[in-house]
Amino acid sequence: MDFCNKVVVITGASSGIGASTAKQFAREWAKVVLVGRNESALKEVATECENAKGIKPLIVKAELSNDDEVKNIVSKTIEAFGGIDVLVNNAGFGCKASIHDGIEPFDRIMATNIRAVYLLTSLFTPYLVKSKGNIVNVSSVAAFRPIKDVDFLPYCISKAALDQFTRCLAVELSKDGVRVNSVNPGATRTPFVQVAGFNKEQAEELYKIRDKVMPLGKVAESEDIADMIVYLASSRARSITGALHVIDNGEILV
Ligand SMILES: NC(=O)c1ccc[n+]([C@@H]2O[C@H](COP(=O)([O-])OP(=O)(O)OC[C@H]3O[C@@H](n4cnc5c(N)ncnc54)[C@H](OP(=O)(O)O)[C@@H]3O)[C@@H](O)[C@H]2O)c1
């Protein structure tokens, strides 16, 4: 896989799956654009990316629920690199919330997990059409079924919406030669669980339980998800569009 001279924008590149994905693209000679909020974490990832092949990444600090900051990602990318070849819509979060918690968690989750994805993608679309590039969305197995034992209603809805976005957009952009795909991870070892409101001990306990119930006896690592993202973005996946790729150690089978 060769991403030499390809511009790859990754949201949520400061942590977990996004950070692993950025490093993997950098190892494949890509010019990476790292988007996130935590500047010091972004700088650490940027250093690792630069150490791979000597190509300096662009860092764009952005709160994705803010439209102006989303617009700034596009202008900074075009200013620095003149275009885009791959957009990885990875940033997202979950939080414990049920229908009893009212509309606030729903609005908060949708603003980042789906609205920002829609806005950023729409702004990059003319450039992706020009480059005949492609998009990879990071969804979840939570798009297919409720999460057991935890109230995660708005998150599950946001990822189901993201999957339909992937499929509809794949049809819409197929005439322009732009592919759109998704990866749908199951439990993956990242700070996600703690960001969602579990403390360190609870997170470890959750992984221990998951390690036991998963058919393959383990949760995924962020590199496992990054592998699939990089593959889908590459020309090896030239016949794949509108497809959702489950990476879950068999989680949804049991
Ligand atoms: N880990 C899992 O078990 C799992 C399973 C299925 C799907 N996923 C999906 O995988 C994706 C990546 O999650 P992860 O596991 O890597 O979690 P993570 O380590 O918590 O990373 C989430 C990333 O998203 C960024 N982000 C979140 N909200 C943002 C906002 N409003 N504006 C800008 N950036 C924002 C964070 O930026 P800062 O840290 O800089 O604030 C961080 O870089 C998410 O879409 C998640 O839903 C994860």
The ligand as an SDF file (V2000), in Angstrom:
LIG
                    3D

 48 52  0  0  0  0  0  0  0  0999 V2000
  -13.0460    1.8880   21.7020 N   0  0  0  0  0  0  0  0  0  0  0  0
  -14.1340    1.1950   21.4020 C   0  0  0  0  0  0  0  0  0  0  0  0
  -14.4820    0.2140   22.0910 O   0  0  0  0  0  0  0  0  0  0  0  0
  -14.9430    1.5700   20.1750 C   0  0  0  0  0  0  0  0  0  0  0  0
  -15.8430    0.6330   19.6780 C   0  0  0  0  0  0  0  0  0  0  0  0
  -16.6080    0.9440   18.5610 C   0  0  0  0  0  0  0  0  0  0  0  0
  -16.4540    2.1770   17.9400 C   0  0  0  0  0  0  0  0  0  0  0  0
  -15.5740    3.0900   18.4400 N   0  0  0  0  0  0  0  0  0  0  0  0
  -15.4670    4.3860   17.7430 C   0  0  0  0  0  0  0  0  0  0  0  0
  -14.1270    4.6340   17.4070 O   0  0  0  0  0  0  0  0  0  0  0  0
  -13.9270    6.0440   17.2770 C   0  0  0  0  0  0  0  0  0  0  0  0
  -12.6340    6.4180   17.9990 C   0  0  0  0  0  0  0  0  0  0  0  0
  -12.8050    6.1510   19.3690 O   0  0  0  0  0  0  0  0  0  0  0  0
  -11.6180    5.6050   20.3060 P   0  0  0  0  0  0  0  0  0  0  0  0
  -12.0230    4.2760   20.7920 O   0  0  0  0  0  0  0  0  0  0  0  0
  -10.3140    5.7700   19.6440 O   0  0  0  0  0  0  0  0  0  0  0  0
  -11.8200    6.6110   21.5360 O   0  0  0  0  0  0  0  0  0  0  0  0
  -10.8490    7.7440   22.1610 P   0  0  0  0  0  0  0  0  0  0  0  0
   -9.5200    7.1650   22.4230 O   0  0  0  0  0  0  0  0  0  0  0  0
  -11.6440    8.3430   23.2640 O   0  0  0  0  0  0  0  0  0  0  0  0
  -10.6990    8.7920   20.9560 O   0  0  0  0  0  0  0  0  0  0  0  0
  -11.7450    9.6420   20.5450 C   0  0  0  0  0  0  0  0  0  0  0  0
  -11.1730   10.7330   19.6750 C   0  0  0  0  0  0  0  0  0  0  0  0
  -12.2490   11.5650   19.2080 O   0  0  0  0  0  0  0  0  0  0  0  0
  -11.9330   12.9290   19.5000 C   0  0  0  0  0  0  0  0  0  0  0  0
  -13.1640   13.6640   19.7770 N   0  0  0  0  0  0  0  0  0  0  0  0
  -14.2420   13.2560   20.4840 C   0  0  0  0  0  0  0  0  0  0  0  0
  -15.1610   14.2260   20.5400 N   0  0  0  0  0  0  0  0  0  0  0  0
  -14.6590   15.2810   19.8310 C   0  0  0  0  0  0  0  0  0  0  0  0
  -15.1360   16.5940   19.5120 C   0  0  0  0  0  0  0  0  0  0  0  0
  -16.3310   17.0300   19.9380 N   0  0  0  0  0  0  0  0  0  0  0  0
  -14.3490   17.4100   18.7800 N   0  0  0  0  0  0  0  0  0  0  0  0
  -13.1280   16.9910   18.3610 C   0  0  0  0  0  0  0  0  0  0  0  0
  -12.6300   15.7690   18.6170 N   0  0  0  0  0  0  0  0  0  0  0  0
  -13.3900   14.9270   19.3480 C   0  0  0  0  0  0  0  0  0  0  0  0
  -11.0210   12.8920   20.7220 C   0  0  0  0  0  0  0  0  0  0  0  0
  -10.2710   14.0890   20.7410 O   0  0  0  0  0  0  0  0  0  0  0  0
   -9.5380   14.6960   22.0760 P   0  0  0  0  0  0  0  0  0  0  0  0
   -9.0890   13.4930   22.8840 O   0  0  0  0  0  0  0  0  0  0  0  0
   -8.4050   15.4760   21.4980 O   0  0  0  0  0  0  0  0  0  0  0  0
  -10.5350   15.5210   22.7900 O   0  0  0  0  0  0  0  0  0  0  0  0
  -10.1950   11.6460   20.4310 C   0  0  0  0  0  0  0  0  0  0  0  0
   -9.1370   11.9500   19.5740 O   0  0  0  0  0  0  0  0  0  0  0  0
  -15.1780    6.7090   17.8330 C   0  0  0  0  0  0  0  0  0  0  0  0
  -15.9910    7.1700   16.7730 O   0  0  0  0  0  0  0  0  0  0  0  0
  -15.8720    5.5870   18.5870 C   0  0  0  0  0  0  0  0  0  0  0  0
  -17.2700    5.7530   18.6280 O   0  0  0  0  0  0  0  0  0  0  0  0
  -14.8040    2.8040   19.5510 C   0  0  0  0  0  0  0  0  0  0  0  0
  1  2  1  0
  2  3  2  0
  2  4  1  0
  4  5  1  0
  4 48  2  0
  5  6  2  0
  6  7  1  0
  7  8  2  0
  8  9  1  0
  8 48  1  0
  9 10  1  0
  9 46  1  0
 10 11  1  0
 11 12  1  0
 11 44  1  0
 12 13  1  0
 13 14  1  0
 14 15  2  0
 14 16  1  0
 14 17  1  0
 17 18  1  0
 18 19  2  0
 18 20  1  0
 18 21  1  0
 21 22  1  0
 22 23  1  0
 23 24  1  0
 23 42  1  0
 24 25  1  0
 25 26  1  0
 25 36  1  0
 26 27  1  0
 26 35  1  0
 27 28  2  0
 28 29  1  0
 29 30  1  0
 29 35  2  0
 30 31  1  0
 30 32  2  0
 32 33  1  0
 33 34  2  0
 34 35  1  0
 36 37  1  0
 36 42  1  0
 37 38  1  0
 38 39  2  0
 38 40  1  0
 38 41  1  0
 42 43  1  0
 44 45  1  0
 44 46  1  0
 46 47  1  0
M  CHG  2   8   1  16  -1
M  END
$$$$
